[in-house]
C-alpha cells in the first residue's frame, strides 16, 4: 500500500474526493478542511493499492492538482485493516515495488543496458590503449597468456553464472527493500568477453526475477493469513 497526500484548492476538493471514492483501490479516505497553508487549501489523504497508483495520480493530475496544489506518495511498511485488504484485492493488475508502469521500466532498463554497457566498454578500451601507448605498466601487463589473474574476464563457466546470479539477487533485494547498497590485448578474447557479459546479464535478470517473485508471494501469503479482530 501507498499513502497519498493531496493538497487541493477548496474548489477542487470535492472532485478529488469523488476520484478517490470511485476507485476500488482506495482505503482510509480523510479530508482536512482548510489546513493547508502554502499553497492554501484542503488536505486529502488516503491509502491506495500500488496497482491503483498510476490511475489515481493521473486522475488527480487531470484536476490540475500538480499545478494548483501538490501530490505526494510514500510507501507504507504495514497496513492492517479489512479496507486495505479489499483495496489491494480489488485494484486491477499486479503490485510492484515501484509505481512506474512495467513497460516504461522495461524500456528504461533496456536503454541503460544497450547504451551503458557498450559505452563503458568503449571507455575501457580507450583507457587500455592509452595506458599501453604510454607504457605505464609495461608491455608484460598486456600479454594475457602470461597473466592468468584476468582469466575470469573471458572464461565463461559455472562460476560466471553463480557470480551473476548473486549480483542479481543482491541488486533486487536492495531495490525491493528500499535500501541503497554498494553492489559489488588480444582481439580473439573479445568474443569470449562478450559471452561472459551475456552470461552475467542473463544471470542477473534471472536472479532478480526469482527474488522479486518470491518476495511478492511471501507478502501475499502474509496478508492472506493475517488475523484481524472481530470487534
LINGI-V419697 format. One record per pair of residues at least 12 apart in sequence whose ideal C-beta (glycine too) atoms are under 10 Angstrom apart, sorted by sequence separation. I is the first residue (numbers start at 1). GAP is how many residues later the second one is. D is the distance in whole Angstrom. If there is no record, write none. Layout:
BEGIN
i,gap,d
I,GAP,D
I,GAP,D
END
This chain:
BEGIN
i,gap,d
17,12,7
31,12,8
32,12,8
170,12,10
171,12,5
6,13,9
17,13,10
30,13,8
31,13,5
32,13,7
128,13,10
170,13,6
171,13,10
6,14,8
17,14,6
30,14,7
31,14,8
57,14,6
128,14,8
170,14,7
16,15,9
29,15,8
30,15,4
31,15,9
56,15,9
168,15,10
4,16,8
29,16,8
30,16,7
44,16,9
57,16,7
167,16,6
14,17,9
28,17,8
29,17,5
30,17,9
56,17,9
166,17,10
167,17,7
13,18,7
28,18,6
29,18,9
166,18,9
13,19,10
27,19,7
28,19,4
29,19,10
13,20,8
26,20,5
27,20,5
28,20,9
53,20,7
13,21,10
25,21,10
26,21,8
27,21,7
44,21,9
183,21,10
4,22,8
25,22,9
26,22,5
27,22,8
75,22,8
2,23,10
8,23,9
10,23,8
23,23,9
25,23,5
26,23,8
50,23,10
75,23,10
1,24,9
4,24,10
10,24,8
20,24,7
25,24,4
41,24,9
75,24,9
3,25,9
4,25,10
5,25,10
6,25,10
7,25,10
17,25,9
19,25,9
20,25,10
21,25,9
23,25,8
24,25,8
25,25,9
44,25,9
48,25,8
50,25,8
1,26,8
10,26,10
16,26,8
20,26,5
23,26,9
25,26,6
26,26,7
39,26,10
43,26,9
50,26,10
73,26,7
1,27,9
5,27,10
9,27,9
17,27,6
19,27,10
24,27,10
25,27,3
41,27,8
42,27,9
43,27,10
44,27,10
45,27,10
7,28,9
8,28,8
13,28,7
14,28,10
16,28,5
20,28,8
24,28,7
25,28,8
39,28,10
41,28,6
48,28,10
7,29,5
12,29,8
13,29,4
17,29,9
23,29,6
39,29,7
40,29,9
41,29,9
47,29,7
6,30,10
7,30,10
9,30,7
10,30,8
11,30,9
12,30,9
13,30,9
16,30,10
25,30,8
26,30,7
39,30,6
49,30,10
5,31,10
7,31,9
8,31,9
9,31,8
10,31,6
11,31,10
13,31,7
25,31,7
39,31,7
7,32,6
9,32,4
10,32,6
12,32,10
20,32,10
23,32,7
38,32,10
47,32,6
154,32,9
164,32,9
168,32,9
172,32,9
176,32,9
7,33,9
8,33,5
9,33,8
23,33,6
36,33,7
164,33,10
167,33,7
168,33,9
171,33,7
172,33,10
175,33,8
7,34,6
8,34,5
22,34,10
36,34,9
47,34,8
154,34,9
155,34,10
164,34,10
168,34,9
169,34,10
170,34,10
173,34,10
6,35,10
7,35,8
8,35,8
49,35,8
52,35,7
56,35,10
150,35,9
154,35,5
160,35,9
164,35,6
165,35,9
168,35,6
169,35,9
172,35,7
173,35,9
176,35,7
6,36,9
7,36,6
8,36,6
19,36,9
20,36,7
23,36,8
47,36,8
48,36,10
49,36,10
51,36,9
52,36,9
55,36,9
153,36,8
154,36,8
156,36,7
160,36,6
163,36,9
164,36,4
167,36,7
168,36,4
171,36,8
172,36,4
175,36,9
176,36,6
6,37,7
7,37,8
19,37,7
22,37,9
47,37,6
49,37,10
51,37,8
55,37,8
154,37,8
155,37,7
156,37,9
160,37,10
163,37,7
164,37,7
165,37,9
166,37,8
167,37,6
168,37,7
169,37,10
170,37,9
171,37,6
172,37,8
175,37,9
5,38,7
6,38,5
49,38,5
50,38,8
52,38,9
53,38,9
55,38,9
147,38,10
151,38,10
154,38,4
155,38,10
156,38,10
160,38,10
161,38,6
164,38,7
165,38,4
166,38,9
168,38,7
169,38,4
170,38,9
172,38,8
173,38,6
177,38,9
5,39,7
6,39,8
19,39,10
20,39,9
48,39,7
49,39,5
51,39,9
52,39,4
54,39,9
150,39,9
153,39,8
154,39,5
156,39,5
157,39,9
160,39,5
161,39,8
164,39,3
165,39,7
168,39,3
169,39,7
172,39,4
173,39,9
176,39,6
4,40,8
5,40,5
6,40,8
16,40,10
19,40,5
20,40,8
47,40,7
48,40,10
49,40,8
51,40,4
52,40,8
153,40,6
154,40,9
155,40,9
156,40,5
160,40,7
163,40,8
164,40,5
165,40,10
167,40,8
168,40,4
171,40,9
172,40,6
176,40,9
4,41,7
5,41,9
18,41,10
19,41,6
46,41,9
47,41,10
49,41,8
50,41,8
51,41,6
52,41,8
144,41,6
145,41,8
151,41,10
154,41,8
155,41,7
156,41,10
158,41,10
161,41,8
162,41,8
163,41,10
164,41,9
165,41,7
166,41,7
167,41,9
168,41,8
169,41,8
170,41,9
172,41,10
3,42,7
4,42,5
49,42,4
51,42,4
53,42,9
57,42,8
143,42,8
144,42,6
154,42,6
156,42,8
157,42,9
161,42,5
164,42,8
165,42,4
168,42,8
169,42,5
172,42,10
173,42,8
3,43,8
4,43,7
16,43,9
19,43,8
48,43,8
49,43,9
50,43,9
51,43,6
52,43,9
53,43,10
142,43,5
143,43,9
153,43,6
154,43,10
156,43,5
160,43,8
164,43,7
165,43,9
168,43,8
172,43,8
176,43,10
2,44,9
3,44,6
4,44,5
15,44,9
16,44,6
19,44,7
49,44,9
50,44,9
51,44,5
141,44,9
142,44,9
144,44,10
152,44,8
153,44,10
156,44,9
1,45,10
2,45,7
3,45,8
15,45,9
18,45,10
50,45,4
51,45,8
53,45,10
54,45,7
144,45,7
161,45,9
162,45,10
165,45,8
169,45,10
1,46,5
2,46,5
19,46,10
49,46,7
50,46,6
53,46,5
54,46,8
161,46,10
165,46,10
1,47,7
2,47,8
15,47,9
16,47,6
50,47,8
52,47,10
53,47,10
54,47,6
1,48,6
2,48,6
4,48,10
12,48,9
15,48,5
50,48,8
51,48,10
1,49,7
4,49,8
15,49,10
16,49,7
50,49,7
2,50,9
6,50,9
13,50,10
15,50,9
54,50,10
1,51,10
2,51,6
6,51,9
12,51,5
28,51,8
1,52,10
4,52,7
8,52,9
12,52,7
13,52,10
27,52,8
4,53,8
12,53,7
16,53,9
28,53,7
132,53,8
2,54,9
6,54,6
9,54,10
27,54,7
29,54,9
2,55,10
8,55,8
9,55,9
16,55,10
27,55,9
28,55,6
4,56,8
8,56,10
9,56,8
12,56,7
13,56,9
27,56,4
28,56,7
129,56,10
6,57,9
8,57,6
11,57,9
12,57,7
26,57,9
27,57,5
128,57,7
7,58,7
27,58,9
6,59,6
9,59,5
27,59,7
28,59,9
6,60,9
8,60,8
9,60,6
26,60,10
27,60,4
125,60,10
7,61,9
8,61,5
25,61,9
26,61,6
27,61,9
7,62,4
8,62,9
24,62,8
25,62,5
6,63,6
7,63,4
8,63,9
24,63,7
25,63,8
27,63,10
5,64,10
6,64,7
7,64,8
23,64,9
24,64,10
25,64,9
26,64,9
5,65,8
6,65,5
7,65,9
24,65,9
25,65,6
26,65,9
125,65,9
5,66,7
6,66,8
24,66,4
25,66,3
4,67,7
5,67,5
6,67,10
23,67,9
24,67,6
25,67,8
4,68,7
5,68,8
23,68,8
24,68,8
25,68,10
3,69,9
4,69,6
5,69,8
23,69,10
121,69,9
2,70,10
3,70,7
4,70,8
2,71,5
3,71,5
2,72,7
3,72,8
121,72,9
2,73,6
3,73,5
121,73,9
1,74,8
2,74,6
1,75,5
97,75,9
1,76,9
3,76,9
121,76,8
1,77,9
2,77,9
98,77,8
1,78,4
97,78,7
98,78,9
97,79,5
1,80,10
96,80,9
97,80,9
117,80,7
97,81,8
1,83,6
117,83,10
1,84,10
113,84,10
117,84,8
1,86,7
1,87,7
113,88,7
1,90,10
113,91,10
113,92,9
2,93,10
1,94,9
109,96,9
2,97,7
77,101,9
75,103,7
97,115,7
96,116,8
97,118,8
97,119,9
96,120,8
95,121,7
94,122,8
97,122,10
95,124,8
95,125,9
94,126,10
88,131,10
88,132,9
89,134,9
88,135,7
89,135,10
85,138,6
84,139,9
85,139,8
85,141,8
80,143,10
85,143,8
79,144,9
81,145,10
80,146,7
82,146,6
80,147,10
81,147,8
78,148,10
80,148,7
80,149,10
1,222,10
END
